Amino acid sequence: MPVLDILGPEVSRRPPVPAQKPAAGSAALRKYGALPAPSLEWTPQVERETAHLYARVQKVIPPNEWPFFAPYVKAINALKKQRNAVILAHNYQTPEIYNCVADFTGDSLQLAREATKVDADIIVQCGVHFMAETAKVLNPGKTVLIPDLRAGCSLAEAITGEDVRLLRERFPGVPVVTYVNTSAEVKAESDICCTSSNAVQVVESLGAERVILLPDEYLAKYVASQTKVKIIAWKGRCEVHERFTADELKQVRANDPSVQIIAHPECPPDVIAEADFTGSTAHMIDWVRAKRPKRVVMVTECSMADNVQGELPDVEFVRPCNLCPHMKRITLPKILDSLLQMKEEVVVDPMIAERARRAVERMIYLKS
């Protein structure tokens, strides 16, 4: 079923991530204190102690690069124990982060669920800002850090809480489903959140004839194609997935008709039409694990293919792929600095957090 309407500004708005960078005397730094920088020298001992981790990534990280990464990996893993911290890493993080320092990995839904189970004082979110906000919303008593506050998201920046309030005025009584790729302020104005993993399930769980689904236009169109619920959408797009084209995928298939193409639902409809399978990052990974195709194109952010390649060396991952500039702001040096200096702390207004938490928890605890 086509979407009923697509609303929103004619020109994409890209306001900056909220300016909340803590001063030198931030609460987290006052509470935990700074730690001295460790040695980052590449030594035979570091090589021995990180060899098991390099084995996970040797297919995607050349041997000449590991001497740079290994000292950071060793230092970060030691600091996690010292700080009683855990690292949550999205599937789009680079292999040395995803495979070597992360405690929990996954898509937005998996990370949201893991955030509710964390038994640690400190959460370091290796992802983008809305993910760190979500972790804080679910863990108001814990310290949540993001290594770079500038790690934003074009979808989160496409809509505001005021936009949602105006939509409710225009469509009174119509429930609002908000993609997790949004700010806490936007989540607070919604009835329930969703991810690309469960968007159809969430929309249908409301038992409504019409649903407002924000802010991803292409995800809304995909959901509309999978349900009888009438969807009202918003003009937001992921700057990574919107760059893929059907023509480039047709060319890939023309070069090798046996190649399998799997796409994320944030892609344009004509791209999804060219795919053999469409699903969230977690579903895409599960599909490759189950099918073990000889050659596959993952139509999503580049690093995910690298991460799966480390696990499934027998599968050939054919590019194209696109990099997310925001995800790539998170690096090992910044993670180390985050743990040493307790930055950057993520703070959410308690009034907003309480309302946003309800929407996120309704999603997390929605029965299959």
N, C-alpha and C positions, 0 to 999 in steps of 0.2 A: 504494500500500500504506500503510495507517495506521501510525503509529509504534507500537512495541511498548510503550513506557512513557515517561512524562514525570516526571522526578525533580527534586528541588530543594526549597528552603524554601517553606513556605506563604506567607510574607510576604516580599516583595522586599527584599533587603538592599542598602543603598546606602552602603557604607563610603566614606570620602573617598578621593580620589586620594592615593597614597602621599606622606607628608609628607617631601619631600626637597629643599625649597627651599634652594638654596645660600646661604651667608652672603656678606657683602660680599667676602670674600677667596676666592671660588670658584676652582677650578682654571682654568676658562675665562677668567675675568677676570684672573687672575694671568698667564696665558699670553699673552693678546692685548691686555690693557689696555682702559681705557675711552676713548671718543672724545668730543670736544665735540659738543654738539647743533648741528645745522645750522639755518640760517634756514628758517622755515616760512612765509615771506611769499608771498602771491600777487602775482606781478609779470608784466609782459608777457613777460619771458624764460621764466618758468616755464610760462606759457600756451603759448608757441611750442614749447618742448621737450617738452611732454606732449600736444600736440594729436593726434599719431598714436595715442596710447593712449586718449584720450577718444573717438576715433572708434570704438573697439571697444565702448564701453559707453554711448554716447549714447542708445541706445534704452531703457536701464534706469536711468541716473543723470541726473537733471535738471541743466540747465546751472547752476542756482544752487547745487548741491551740489559741483560739480567744483572750484571755487576752494578748498574745504577739503581735498579729497582730493589734488589735484595736487601741492602742495609735499611732502607725505609720499611720494607715488609717486616723485617726482624724487629725494628724499633717500635713500629705501630702495634704489633702483636704483643710485645712486652708491656707497652703502655696501657693497652686495653685491660690487662690483668691488674696493673697498678691502680688504674682509675676506676675499676669495676664498671667498665664501659662495654657496649656492644656496637657493632657496625651493621646497619641495614643498607644493603646495596641493591639498586635497581638493575634489571637485566641489561640496561644500556650502559652500565659502567664498563670501563676498560678491563681487560682480562686480569691485569695485576691487582686490581682492586677486587673484582668479582670473585676471583679464584683464590686469592692469597691473603686477604685481610678481612673479608666480610664474614660475619657470623650468620647472617640471614640474607638470602637473595630471593628475588622474585619480581613479579609485576606489582602494580599498585595495590591490588586486592590482597595478594600474599603479604606484602610488607605491612599493610594496614592490620591484617590479622596478627602478624608476628609482633607488631608494636603493642598489642594488648597482652602479650604473654611475657614480655621482656622482664627478666629478673636482674636488673642492673640499675645503677644510679644514673648512668649517663648513656644517652643514645646519640650516636653519630650517624646522621642521615646522609648517605652517599647517593644522592639523587638530586632532585630539584626542590625549589622552595616550598611548593604546595605539599610535597611529601613530608618535609620536615614539620610543617605546620600541622599536618594530620597526625604525625607521631606525638607532637606536643598536646594536641587536643585530646588524644587518647591516653596521654600520660601527664596530666597536669602537675603531678608532684615530682616528676623527673626532669633532669636537665637535658634538653635536646640541642644538639649542635649541628650546624651545617658548615662544611669547610669553606664555602664561598657563598655569601648572601646574594651575589649576582646571578646565581644559577636559577633562572626563571623559567617561564613556559608561555608560549604564545597563546595557548588556550586559556590558561589562568588569567592572562593579561587582557583577554578579549571581553571580559564581562565583570561587572561590579555588583555589589549588593543592591545598590539603587536600581540597577537594571532589572534585577529579579523582583523587587518590590513593584516596579512599574508594570512588569508582566502580570503579576498577580492582580493588579487593578484592571488590566485589560481583559484578563481571562479569569474572572472570579470563580473559585471552586475547583479549578483545574489543578491537579497535583503537579508539583515541580520535582523533577528528578535531576540531580546535579552530578555531573561527572566528577570524579575525584580530582581531576586536573583543574582545580579551581581553588581560590583562596578560602581561608576559614570564614571570612565575611560572607562569601557567596554560599558556602555550605550552610551557614547559619540561617539563611533565608529559604532554604529548601526543605522538602518533606523527607527526602531520602537521597542518599548518594548511590552511585553505581560506578563500575569500572567497565572496560571493554569486555572483561570476562563474563560479567553477569548482567549487562545492560538490558537484554531482552527479558530475562527473568525478573529483574527489578520492575521494569515497566509493566509487565503483565501481573505482577503481584498486587498492584494497586487496585485492580478491578474497575478501572475507569475507562470510559470510552475515549477520552482525550487525555494526553499527558504532555506537559512541557518538558523537553529533554535538552539540557544545556551543558556546555556551550558549543560542542563539536558538531558542526553541520554534517560532516560526512558520517560520523558515528550515528547521528540521528537518522540519516537516510538509510544506513545499513539496518538499523533496528526496525525502521518502518517496513523494510522489505521482508522482515522475519516475523512480523506480528500483525494482527488485525487492529491493534490499538492505533488510533490516529495521533500522529506526532506533530507537535509544534516545536520548531527548531530555532537555533540561533546561528548567526554568521561568525562562528569561530572555527579556526582550522589549525591543525598542527603544522608548524613550519617545516618539519621533517617529512611527514607523510604526504603533504599536499604537493611536494615536488616530484613525486613519482608520476609517470605517464603510462598510459596503455601502450603507446607506440614503442617505448623502450622494452616493455615486456614481450610484445609481439616479436620484436627483433631477437630477443633472447631465445624465444621458443623456435623461431625460424632457424636460428643457428644450431639448435639441438632440440628436436621435437620430444625427446625423452625427458627433458628437464622438468622438475616439479616446481611450481610457483605457489608460495603461500604468502598471504597478505594480511596486514593489520586493518581492522575496520575503520581506522582514522584515514585510510586512503580514499581517493576519489572513487566514485562508483564504477567508472570505466576501468580503473585499475583492478578493483575487486572482481569485475566481470572476467578478467583475464586469469584470475587465480584458480588453482585447483583446491585451495582451502583458505578460509578466512577465519582468523581468531586473534585473541589477545596474545601478548608476548608469551605468557605461560602456556596457552593452548598451542601456539606455534612450536614451542620447544617440545611439548609432549607429543605433538604430531610427528616431528622429526625423529624423536626417540622411538616411537612405535613403528613408523613406516620405514625408517632407515633408507631413504632414497639414495641412489647413487650420486645424483646431482640435484641441488635444490637452490632456489632463489628465495631468500627471506626478505620480503618487501617491508622493511622497517629500518630502524637505526643500525648502523654498521657493527657496533661492538657486540650486539647480541649474537651475530654469526660467529665472531671470534670466540665468544664464551662457550657456545655449543660445540664449536670445532674442537676445543680442548677435551670435551667429554666424548665426542664421536669422531675420532680421527679418520674413520673410513668413509665419512660423508664429505663430498666436495660442495662447498658453499660458493655459489656463483654470484658475483656482484652484478647488478647495481645495488647500492645501498646509500643512504644519506647519513651524515653525521649530525648529531644534535649539539649545537655549540654550547648549550647550557649544561648538559650532562658532562661535557668535556672540560668544564671549569673545575670539576672535582678531580684532584690529582693526589698521588701519594704524599708529596711534600706538604700540600694543604691539609691533608688528613692528619699528618704528624703535627703540624703547627696547631691544628684545632685541639688535639689532645694535650699538647704542651701548654698552650695559652688559654684553653677553655673558650674557644671562639669558633664560629660566630654563634652566640646563643640565640635561639628562636623563642620569641615571646609572643603569646596570643592573649588579647584582652579576655579576662575570665568570663565576662558576659557573653562575648561572641563564642568563646570556646565551648561553653555549656550548651548553647543551641546547636553549634556545629557538631558536637559530639553525638547528639541525638540522631542526626541524619546519618552520620558515619556508622554508628552502632546498629541502626536499623538495617543498613546494608550488610554489615558483618554477620549479624545474627539471623539474617533472612534464611529460612529453611529452604533447602533444595526441593 
